[in-house]
């Protein structure tokens, strides 16, 4: 490309294979992560027979460890000398096999695990394997998040990358949701007759063998996709290692947390993941125990993510015309309203409520899709704002804290899910039956909690996130000048 061309144009020009390769990383990651968000909670209560209180405390402890682990990974990505595979791209290759092994171990029930006599051992095993998976997932996701900043510097291409990444994540959720829908069997008594609950419906139980076989197949497929995506990705901006000088890490952190755009989009992302994880985890209980229709796991997520198939063609243009902040705020407020309507339908019988429930899931999905498909572009805009105002290019560190906010969203989800189970007195012992009063409370919490989370997100986007359509356009002009300065001072290669 001509040396007289703009620096942004010289670090852009993505083709279909670039978008596909970038999205495929999140598809692979979500193959295993969706197992955690959709199945792991119910696996812990129904197969390992762990108490909701222990699960909640374990999740919180794991996130505390992430507060140490994530920034370390971010600084490693920023300071280690890039090899022939680039600075961030190489971690896709490094994490492929360990991620597969860690995911399988979480769902492996060795002899004796899950039995009352081995409750302590089961708790230890669950904790070790869950934290191990989280560390490997961090080693993949933090460099992957940083990868967007070196794949292209063009704002419109980043918006499209964000859309493709969201589509990749949605596709990655499907296998786990399918497994959650069909890995059940009717509970039978000693005479081989179906066991009925208080509401007159046949009780179904999560079965270990189909879950384990499904997890192995999904995890191996994730590894294969990561190998392919490693080949397809390319780093166009070749950043130099950040200096390992004393206090450099603390300085980078101070810069991040003084930036309003970074803090606000991190908080929004935290609540988005909390809401998504809460619904995915808690809906497995709702659909099994309240609706007695496990097929709704897959159907509800189809309603939530199918709007992507339509909006993916229009959203980048909408974001360019109306502004990312403006359309995402409207979207999450719509999602909040849809969940609030579901809450007020609590008096309708489960049999009559199935299709209205799914219809409102679709409306909620339409609203959330707008944010989901623009989130990573908005995070990149925040890093551009930091780059322009401070000259800082600690993208790995930035994404480590962005990832930590999202993991804190997992803490919120864990507290909400397990707090809801404790609050409704969920029966997790082998052969337990839920009461009618428990089930009514379950429905109320399943609809009201997401309504509140999404409403808070909409308010934050409207009144706290500062990057309007006009300010993002101005940011691109300033970024061009900053890239020129960094290239001429040999801080980056193009």
Wavefront OBJ file of the C-alpha trace (Angstrom):
o trace
v 0.000 0.000 0.000
v 1.241 3.486 -0.778
v 3.210 5.222 1.969
v 1.215 8.375 1.272
v -2.048 6.698 2.231
v -3.544 7.502 5.640
v -2.277 5.451 8.550
v -5.764 4.155 9.278
v -6.220 2.982 5.681
v -2.814 1.278 5.792
v -3.920 -0.756 8.812
v -7.338 -1.771 7.540
v -8.859 -3.430 4.453
v -10.369 -6.558 6.025
v -11.677 -9.379 3.834
v -14.330 -11.990 4.589
v -11.700 -14.462 5.806
v -10.506 -11.874 8.341
v -13.985 -11.395 9.762
v -14.605 -15.146 9.739
v -11.315 -15.965 11.441
v -11.848 -13.312 14.100
v -15.411 -14.481 14.833
v -14.353 -18.125 14.944
v -12.226 -17.523 18.053
v -15.317 -16.499 20.011
v -17.311 -19.372 18.531
v -14.726 -21.794 19.882
v -14.459 -20.019 23.222
v -18.233 -19.943 23.645
v -18.491 -23.661 22.866
v -16.922 -24.221 26.286
v -18.017 -21.017 28.053
v -21.679 -21.717 27.208
v -21.284 -25.054 28.967
v -20.383 -23.041 32.071
v -23.180 -20.477 31.737
v -25.897 -22.957 30.734
v -25.154 -26.348 32.282
v -22.519 -26.117 35.010
v -24.764 -24.615 37.697
v -27.399 -27.357 37.285
v -24.669 -29.994 36.929
v -23.286 -28.909 40.307
v -26.674 -29.098 42.066
v -28.185 -32.131 40.313
v -25.156 -34.366 39.559
v -22.541 -33.311 42.139
v -25.339 -32.428 44.632
v -23.522 -29.301 45.846
v -25.454 -26.734 47.869
v -26.290 -23.371 46.211
v -24.492 -21.609 49.080
v -21.224 -23.438 48.388
v -21.535 -22.827 44.630
v -22.082 -19.118 45.200
v -19.073 -18.845 47.518
v -16.903 -20.844 45.102
v -17.824 -18.556 42.195
v -17.058 -15.473 44.293
v -13.681 -16.916 45.380
v -12.818 -17.708 41.752
v -13.563 -14.121 40.753
v -11.347 -12.807 43.570
v -8.531 -14.895 42.108
v -9.344 -13.423 38.675
v -8.671 -10.001 40.179
v -5.056 -11.144 40.484
v -4.824 -13.445 37.478
v -6.398 -11.228 34.787
v -4.103 -8.176 35.171
v -1.074 -10.491 35.213
v -2.189 -11.960 31.895
v -2.774 -8.476 30.512
v 0.717 -7.314 31.431
v 2.228 -10.497 29.986
v 0.480 -9.826 26.676
v 1.706 -6.212 26.661
v 5.309 -6.732 27.739
v 6.430 -10.065 26.250
v 8.304 -9.678 22.974
v 6.103 -10.636 19.981
v 7.217 -13.748 18.152
v 6.691 -14.758 14.541
v 2.982 -15.298 15.284
v 2.468 -11.756 16.586
v 1.700 -10.321 20.020
v -1.875 -11.472 20.642
v -2.615 -13.992 17.896
v -0.210 -16.615 19.248
v -2.301 -17.104 22.394
v -5.087 -18.611 20.292
v -2.695 -21.463 19.504
v -1.305 -21.748 23.034
v -4.741 -21.994 24.688
v -6.436 -24.465 22.308
v -5.514 -27.794 23.942
v -5.521 -26.651 27.613
v -8.993 -25.117 27.177
v -10.372 -28.418 25.886
v -8.859 -30.441 28.742
v -9.999 -27.960 31.410
v -13.577 -27.914 30.100
v -13.827 -31.707 30.104
v -12.413 -31.997 33.636
v -15.136 -29.707 35.020
v -17.813 -32.165 33.912
v -15.988 -35.381 34.816
v -17.555 -37.335 37.694
v -14.835 -39.598 38.992
v -15.866 -42.576 41.153
v -17.389 -41.391 44.417
v -17.848 -37.752 43.448
v -21.362 -36.508 44.113
v -21.962 -38.999 46.923
v -22.861 -37.630 50.403
v -19.857 -39.392 51.966
v -17.507 -37.565 49.586
v -19.097 -34.101 49.755
v -15.857 -32.407 50.827
v -13.840 -34.069 48.058
v -16.494 -33.087 45.523
v -16.283 -29.457 46.683
v -12.480 -29.451 46.332
v -12.581 -31.068 42.889
v -15.235 -28.641 41.630
v -13.248 -25.650 42.903
v -9.914 -26.730 41.393
v -11.319 -27.610 37.974
v -13.490 -24.477 37.783
v -10.570 -22.168 38.621
v -8.298 -24.048 36.205
v -10.797 -23.530 33.389
v -11.102 -19.849 34.266
v -7.340 -19.330 34.072
v -7.040 -21.006 30.674
v -10.055 -19.094 29.366
v -8.380 -15.865 30.526
v -5.217 -16.797 28.596
v -7.360 -16.976 25.458
v -9.851 -14.137 25.933
v -7.641 -11.252 27.071
v -5.243 -11.466 24.100
v -8.251 -12.095 21.832
v -9.935 -8.921 23.066
v -6.713 -6.999 22.430
v -6.436 -8.522 18.948
v -9.132 -6.199 17.550
v -6.885 -3.174 18.103
v -4.135 -4.610 15.882
v -6.335 -6.312 13.266
v -7.678 -2.955 12.042
v -7.707 0.686 13.142
v -10.741 1.618 11.017
v -13.825 2.481 13.095
v -16.342 1.059 10.597
v -14.388 -2.202 10.229
v -14.217 -2.541 14.012
v -17.981 -2.125 14.148
v -18.318 -4.968 11.640
v -15.791 -7.039 13.602
v -17.936 -6.571 16.695
v -20.991 -7.802 14.759
v -19.101 -10.843 13.473
v -17.757 -11.604 16.949
v -21.283 -11.469 18.361
v -22.513 -13.813 15.651
v -19.632 -16.151 16.430
v -20.515 -16.101 20.124
v -24.188 -16.799 19.364
v -23.266 -19.803 17.213
v -20.930 -20.992 19.941
v -23.813 -21.097 22.439
v -25.989 -23.445 20.382
v -24.336 -26.833 21.179
v -24.489 -26.260 24.951
v -28.106 -25.124 24.721
v -29.008 -28.198 22.680
v -27.304 -30.377 25.287
v -29.193 -28.582 28.078
v -32.464 -29.257 26.248
v -32.055 -32.986 25.703
v -29.798 -34.372 28.470
v -32.758 -35.223 30.707
v -34.726 -38.375 31.515
v -37.951 -39.026 33.429
v -37.500 -39.859 37.094
v -38.805 -43.385 37.842
v -39.767 -44.953 41.161
v -38.760 -48.443 42.354
v -41.490 -49.978 40.219
v -40.429 -48.185 37.074
v -43.310 -45.675 37.130
v -42.786 -41.933 36.450
v -42.530 -39.758 39.590
v -44.973 -36.832 39.677
v -44.351 -33.414 41.237
v -46.818 -31.355 43.303
v -48.058 -29.664 40.140
v -49.001 -32.982 38.558
v -46.115 -32.997 36.051
v -43.551 -35.769 35.555
v -40.206 -34.888 37.142
v -37.125 -35.097 34.885
v -33.482 -35.296 35.992
v -30.235 -34.201 34.368
v -28.331 -37.320 33.261
v -24.552 -37.567 33.652
v -23.588 -39.767 30.698
v -25.154 -37.700 27.869
v -23.796 -34.532 29.485
v -20.245 -35.911 29.650
v -20.287 -37.273 26.082
v -21.684 -33.968 24.827
v -19.071 -31.938 26.719
v -16.220 -33.998 25.254
v -17.526 -33.605 21.696
v -18.127 -29.855 22.085
v -14.726 -29.235 23.701
v -12.791 -31.125 21.008
v -14.641 -29.201 18.297
v -13.678 -25.962 20.076
v -10.008 -26.941 19.892
v -10.239 -27.635 16.155
v -11.881 -24.254 15.519
v -9.140 -22.467 17.475
v -6.450 -24.076 15.301
v -8.305 -22.925 12.169
v -8.908 -19.402 13.478
v -5.226 -19.055 14.364
v -4.418 -19.540 10.673
v -7.014 -17.010 9.496
v -6.156 -14.067 11.769
v -3.563 -11.399 10.964
v -2.051 -8.540 12.999
v -1.745 -5.390 10.861
v -0.411 -3.073 13.570
v 2.837 -4.430 14.964
v 3.166 -2.918 18.421
v 6.428 -2.834 20.331
v 6.641 -4.366 23.847
v 5.665 -1.927 26.589
v 8.613 -1.063 28.842
v 9.003 -3.185 31.978
v 9.878 -0.119 34.014
v 8.952 0.181 37.656
v 5.420 1.447 38.155
v 4.433 1.041 34.483
v 1.575 -1.282 35.362
v 0.170 1.065 38.020
v 0.417 3.986 35.613
v -1.512 2.071 32.945
v -4.225 1.207 35.486
v -4.574 4.837 36.602
v -5.009 5.916 32.989
v -7.748 3.337 32.454
v -9.802 4.233 35.494
v -9.613 7.964 34.808
v -11.240 7.397 31.418
v -15.026 7.734 31.634
v -15.687 5.868 28.386
v -13.674 2.833 29.523
v -15.211 2.697 33.000
v -18.791 3.098 31.763
v -18.616 0.537 28.932
v -16.896 -1.888 31.340
v -19.762 -1.510 33.833
v -22.350 -1.958 31.082
v -20.529 -5.060 29.839
v -20.441 -6.405 33.392
v -24.216 -6.090 33.778
v -24.829 -7.457 30.279
v -22.900 -10.642 31.041
v -24.544 -10.873 34.478
v -27.982 -10.703 32.872
v -27.114 -13.185 30.135
v -25.543 -15.671 32.549
v -28.384 -15.328 35.023
v -31.032 -16.127 32.404
v -29.047 -18.959 30.823
v -28.345 -20.614 34.190
v -31.629 -19.917 35.950
v -33.780 -20.726 32.917
v -32.533 -24.336 33.059
v -34.303 -24.586 36.428
v -37.328 -22.577 35.254
v -37.931 -24.648 32.128
v -37.362 -27.971 33.893
v -39.208 -27.346 37.162
v -41.782 -24.642 36.344
v -42.698 -25.206 32.684
v -41.648 -28.883 32.497
v -40.504 -28.161 28.937
v -36.712 -28.530 28.628
v -36.936 -27.853 24.885
v -37.509 -24.211 25.879
v -33.790 -23.905 26.698
v -32.965 -24.054 23.018
v -36.140 -22.245 21.924
v -35.599 -19.289 24.281
v -32.023 -18.807 23.117
v -33.164 -19.058 19.504
v -35.581 -16.232 20.283
v -32.816 -14.271 22.013
v -30.178 -14.656 19.301
v -32.199 -15.012 16.072
v -32.511 -11.198 15.717
v -28.787 -11.248 14.905
v -29.549 -12.951 11.603
v -31.487 -9.871 10.545
v -29.656 -7.069 12.329
v -26.189 -8.200 11.257
v -26.882 -6.771 7.796
v -28.102 -3.386 9.037
v -26.495 -2.703 12.407
v -23.091 -1.373 11.225
v -24.898 1.133 8.988
v -27.337 2.012 11.795
v -24.423 2.569 14.180
v -22.687 4.783 11.638
v -25.831 6.819 10.971
v -27.331 7.082 14.474
v -24.354 6.369 16.743
v -23.430 3.327 18.833
v -24.357 4.919 22.156
v -27.715 6.059 20.887
v -28.932 2.743 19.439
v -27.572 0.523 22.223
v -29.262 2.539 24.977
v -32.620 2.223 23.216
v -32.079 -1.508 22.736
v -31.373 -2.441 26.358
v -34.300 -0.343 27.603
v -36.546 -2.329 25.245
v -35.132 -5.563 26.732
v -35.838 -4.296 30.245
v -39.444 -3.499 29.310
v -40.001 -6.973 27.779
v -38.786 -8.703 30.952
v -40.936 -6.438 33.091
v -43.991 -7.485 31.050
v -43.043 -11.131 31.683
v -42.995 -10.427 35.403
v -46.539 -9.041 35.318
v -47.732 -12.173 33.482
v -46.924 -14.252 36.575
v -50.597 -15.082 37.161
v -50.948 -16.940 33.857
v -50.702 -20.749 34.064
v -47.439 -22.276 32.776
v -49.239 -24.139 29.961
v -50.747 -20.918 28.566
v -47.631 -18.863 29.176
v -45.093 -20.820 27.098
v -45.600 -19.024 23.788
v -46.069 -15.494 25.211
v -42.903 -16.130 27.242
v -40.940 -17.052 24.120
v -42.418 -14.122 22.190
v -41.264 -11.643 24.824
v -37.859 -13.390 24.885
v -37.654 -12.528 21.181
v -38.472 -8.851 21.861
v -35.902 -8.782 24.657
v -33.412 -10.446 22.308
v -33.975 -7.765 19.664
v -33.086 -5.076 22.182
v -30.074 -6.853 23.647
v -28.722 -7.814 20.225
v -28.067 -4.162 19.430
v -25.699 -3.869 22.395
v -24.217 -7.362 22.064
v -23.240 -6.715 18.443
v -21.720 -3.281 19.155
v -20.152 -3.899 22.572
v -16.654 -4.756 21.379
v -16.611 -1.821 18.950
v -17.561 0.479 21.835
v -14.758 -1.002 23.952
v -12.335 -0.330 21.073
v -13.639 3.259 20.882
v -12.863 3.663 24.582
v -9.294 2.444 24.009
v -8.978 4.847 21.074
v -10.065 7.629 23.438
v -7.328 6.623 25.882
v -4.761 6.372 23.057
v -5.650 9.829 21.720
v -5.731 11.592 25.088
v -2.731 9.894 26.761
v -0.754 8.069 24.067
v -1.086 4.846 26.085
v -1.230 1.609 24.055
v -1.462 -0.925 26.894
v -4.252 -2.824 25.177
v -3.567 -6.122 26.928
v -3.784 -4.443 30.328
v -6.927 -2.600 29.273
v -8.664 -5.758 28.115
v -7.587 -7.605 31.254
v -9.537 -5.096 33.335
v -12.397 -5.063 30.853
v -12.437 -8.862 31.183
v -12.310 -8.565 34.963
v -15.394 -6.345 34.940
v -17.119 -9.017 32.866
v -16.003 -11.702 35.289
v -17.378 -9.623 38.116
v -20.587 -9.835 36.124
v -20.277 -13.603 36.605
v -20.104 -12.966 40.354
v -23.312 -10.943 40.184
v -24.949 -13.712 38.167
v -23.741 -16.384 40.611
v -25.040 -14.413 43.583
v -28.377 -13.812 41.849
v -28.804 -17.427 40.676
v -27.773 -19.095 43.914
v -29.325 -16.377 46.065
v -32.590 -16.956 44.189
v -32.297 -20.724 44.741
v -31.633 -20.180 48.441
v -34.417 -17.609 48.696
v -36.978 -19.974 47.145
v -35.627 -22.892 49.239
v -34.648 -24.950 46.194
v -34.395 -28.675 46.972
v -31.077 -29.938 45.597
v -30.825 -33.289 47.385
v -31.066 -36.447 45.281
v -34.712 -37.258 44.538
v -35.984 -33.837 45.769
v -39.346 -32.379 44.689
v -40.015 -28.602 44.477
v -43.124 -27.146 46.123
v -45.707 -25.031 44.272
v -44.763 -21.973 46.345
v -41.101 -22.448 45.410
v -41.995 -22.564 41.730
v -43.990 -19.318 41.885
v -41.047 -17.556 43.514
v -38.747 -19.041 40.872
v -40.783 -17.442 38.060
v -40.903 -14.028 39.736
v -37.142 -13.914 40.220
v -36.435 -15.260 36.703
v -38.204 -12.264 35.141
v -37.706 -9.384 37.581
v -33.928 -9.662 38.036
v -33.106 -9.286 34.280
v -35.592 -6.400 33.988
v -33.724 -4.484 36.696
v -30.250 -5.272 35.288
v -31.116 -4.202 31.736
v -32.841 -1.039 32.975
v -29.696 0.031 34.848
v -27.623 -0.598 31.716
v -29.882 1.650 29.628
v -29.595 4.484 32.130
v -25.798 4.172 32.231
v -25.517 4.281 28.449
v -27.793 7.303 28.194
v -26.293 9.421 30.948
v -22.750 8.210 31.706
v -21.134 6.721 28.572
v -19.691 9.835 26.841
v -18.871 8.743 23.261
v -21.714 10.063 21.133
v -21.839 9.761 17.350
v -20.181 13.178 16.959
v -17.404 12.516 19.466
v -16.501 9.164 17.818
v -16.188 10.897 14.430
v -13.878 13.492 15.970
v -11.929 10.718 17.668
v -11.070 9.127 14.316
v -9.414 12.333 13.088
v -7.333 12.605 16.243
v -6.387 8.918 16.051
v -4.985 9.355 12.539
v -2.626 12.038 13.817
v -1.619 9.947 16.817
v -0.865 6.913 14.633
v 1.343 9.124 12.489
v 3.265 10.301 15.560
v 3.749 6.769 16.901
v 4.826 5.410 13.522
v 7.384 8.177 12.999
v 8.767 7.662 16.506
v 8.992 3.886 15.799
v 6.605 2.930 18.604
v 4.566 0.899 16.114
v 5.188 -0.756 12.735
v 2.668 -0.886 9.903
l 1 2 3 4 5 6 7 8 9 10 11 12 13 14 15 16 17 18 19 20 21 22 23 24 25 26 27 28 29 30 31 32 33 34 35 36 37 38 39 40 41 42 43 44 45 46 47 48 49 50 51 52 53 54 55 56 57 58 59 60 61 62 63 64 65 66 67 68 69 70 71 72 73 74 75 76 77 78 79 80 81 82 83 84 85 86 87 88 89 90 91 92 93 94 95 96 97 98 99 100 101 102 103 104 105 106 107 108 109 110 111 112 113 114 115 116 117 118 119 120 121 122 123 124 125 126 127 128 129 130 131 132 133 134 135 136 137 138 139 140 141 142 143 144 145 146 147 148 149 150 151 152 153 154 155 156 157 158 159 160 161 162 163 164 165 166 167 168 169 170 171 172 173 174 175 176 177 178 179 180 181 182 183 184 185 186 187 188 189 190 191 192 193 194 195 196 197 198 199 200 201 202 203 204 205 206 207 208 209 210 211 212 213 214 215 216 217 218 219 220 221 222 223 224 225 226 227 228 229 230 231 232 233 234 235 236 237 238 239 240 241 242 243 244 245 246 247 248 249 250 251 252 253 254 255 256 257 258 259 260 261 262 263 264 265 266 267 268 269 270 271 272 273 274 275 276 277 278 279 280 281 282 283 284 285 286 287 288 289 290 291 292 293 294 295 296 297 298 299 300 301 302 303 304 305 306 307 308 309 310 311 312 313 314 315 316 317 318 319 320 321 322 323 324 325 326 327 328 329 330 331 332 333 334 335 336 337 338 339 340 341 342 343 344 345 346 347 348 349 350 351 352 353 354 355 356 357 358 359 360 361 362 363 364 365 366 367 368 369 370 371 372 373 374 375 376 377 378 379 380 381 382 383 384 385 386 387 388 389 390 391 392 393 394 395 396 397 398 399 400 401 402 403 404 405 406 407 408 409 410 411 412 413 414 415 416 417 418 419 420 421 422 423 424 425 426 427 428 429 430 431 432 433 434 435 436 437 438 439 440 441 442 443 444 445 446 447 448 449 450 451 452 453 454 455 456 457 458 459 460 461 462 463 464 465 466 467 468 469 470 471 472 473 474 475 476 477 478 479 480 481 482 483 484 485 486 487 488 489 490 491 492 493 494
